[in-house]
Amino acid sequence: MKPLSESTKRRMAEFFMRTSIPRILAKEQQEMAMEKETLKTKGA
């Protein structure tokens, strides 16, 4: 396997950002929403 060129690395990084970051953020938001719900039900 030959070393990656700079442009290829950059393209892979951009692709990773576009595909993975939104998924990670969505997952975090879901978890936070779930925590808020459990706090609400426990506090009530």
Backbone as a ProteinNet text record, in pm:
[ID]
protein_1_A
[PRIMARY]
MKPLSESTKRRMAEFFMRTSIPRILAKEQQEMAMEKETLKTKGA
[TERTIARY]
84.4	0	87.7	72.7	159.6	107.2	196.6	153.1	56.4	-36.1	-137	-79.2	-125	-83.7	-163.2	-114.2	-180.6	-324	-346.2	-481.9	-576.3	-526	-610.5	-644.1	-545.1	-568.9	-674.1	-660.8	-754	-895.2	-904.7	-1036	-1098.9	-1017.5	-1068.5	-1113.1	-1035.9	-1071.2	-1203.4	-1219.3	-1343.9	-1461.4	-1440.6	-1546.9	-1584.6	-1482.6	-1507.2	-1586.9	-1546.9	-1616.9	-1763.5	-1786.1	-1923.8	-2009.1	-1952.4	-2035.4	-2043.4	-1932.3	-1929.3	-1974.8	-1931.1	-1961.8	-2112.3	-2192.8	-2337.8	-2397	-2347.3	-2399.3	-2365.6	-2242.8	-2200.2	-2283	-2301.9	-2378.8	-2522.1	-2581.4	-2719.7	-2731.4	-2633	-2636.1	-2627	-2538.4	-2523.6	-2653.3	-2715.8	-2840.6	-2947.6	-2953.8	-3051.9	-3030.3	-2903.2	-2873.5	-2910	-2880.5	-2913.7	-3064.7	-3138.7	-3284.8	-3338.4	-3280.5	-3325.7	-3297.3	-3180.6	-3146.9	-3246.5	-3281.6	-3377.8	-3511.1	-3552.6	-3680.6	-3678.1	-3569.2	-3562.3	-3560.3	-3492.6	-3490.6	-3631.4	-3704.9	-3841.5	-3929.1	-3921.7	-4009.1	-3970.3	-3840	-3797	-3838.8	-3825.2	-3854.4	-4002.9	-4086.1	-4230.8	-4293.1
-119.9	0	124.5	204.8	322.4	437.3	522.9	635.2	726	783.3	868.8	1006.2	1062.2	1198	1297.4	1420.6	1522	1545.3	1552.5	1580.1	1466.3	1343.1	1229.3	1235	1267.1	1278	1384.1	1497.8	1607.7	1565.3	1495.2	1452.1	1355.4	1264.3	1167.4	1238.8	1337.7	1412.3	1485.3	1549.3	1620.8	1524.4	1409.5	1309.4	1262.8	1238.8	1194.9	1299.7	1426.8	1534.7	1536.2	1530.4	1541.3	1424.8	1304.6	1187.7	1157.7	1170.5	1123.6	1228.9	1352.5	1455.7	1471.1	1486.4	1501	1383.1	1262.9	1144.5	1150.6	1189.5	1197.7	1303.3	1420.1	1526.9	1482.7	1416.6	1371.6	1274.3	1185.4	1087.2	1158	1257.1	1330.3	1401.4	1464.5	1536.2	1439.5	1321.3	1220.5	1181.9	1156.6	1114.7	1223.9	1350.2	1460.8	1471.2	1455	1462.4	1351.2	1232.8	1120.6	1147.5	1205.4	1236.9	1336.3	1438.6	1538.3	1471.8	1380.4	1311	1232.6	1160.2	1080.1	1171.8	1286.2	1379.4	1430.5	1460.8	1511.1	1408.2	1282.9	1179.7	1151.1	1155.5	1129.3	1243.8	1367.8	1483.9	1501.7	1453	1476	1392.3
0	0	0	-103.1	-112.8	-27.2	19.8	105.1	30.4	104.5	42.8	12	-99.2	-133.1	-48.8	-44	38.2	-6	-137.4	-185.7	-149.1	-154.7	-118.6	29.7	111.8	255.8	283.3	214.7	236.6	197.7	84.1	37.4	137.8	190.3	286.9	414.6	457	577.8	558.3	442.4	415.2	412.5	349.2	341.4	481.7	564.6	701.8	778.4	763.7	833.4	792.3	660.6	610.7	656.9	662.1	690.7	839.8	911	1049.5	1149.2	1131.5	1231.1	1251.6	1145.3	1167.7	1243.5	1213.7	1281.1	1430.3	1461.5	1601.6	1674.3	1610.3	1672.8	1696.5	1599	1612.5	1729	1741.2	1848.8	1984.4	1994.6	2120.1	2156	2056.5	2083.1	2130.6	2068.8	2109.3	2255	2291	2427.5	2527.2	2492.2	2581.1	2598.4	2490.5	2497.3	2586.7	2574.2	2655.6	2803.5	2831.8	2970.8	3028.3	2949.2	2995.7	3026.2	2941.3	2962.7	3093.8	3118.9	3241.4	3363.8	3352.9	3465.2	3492.3	3385.2	3400	3471.3	3427.6	3484.8	3629.6	3660.2	3797.7	3889.3	3838.8	3922.4	3946.4	3856.8	3867.5	3978.5
[MASK]
++++++++++++++++++++++++++++++++++++++++++++

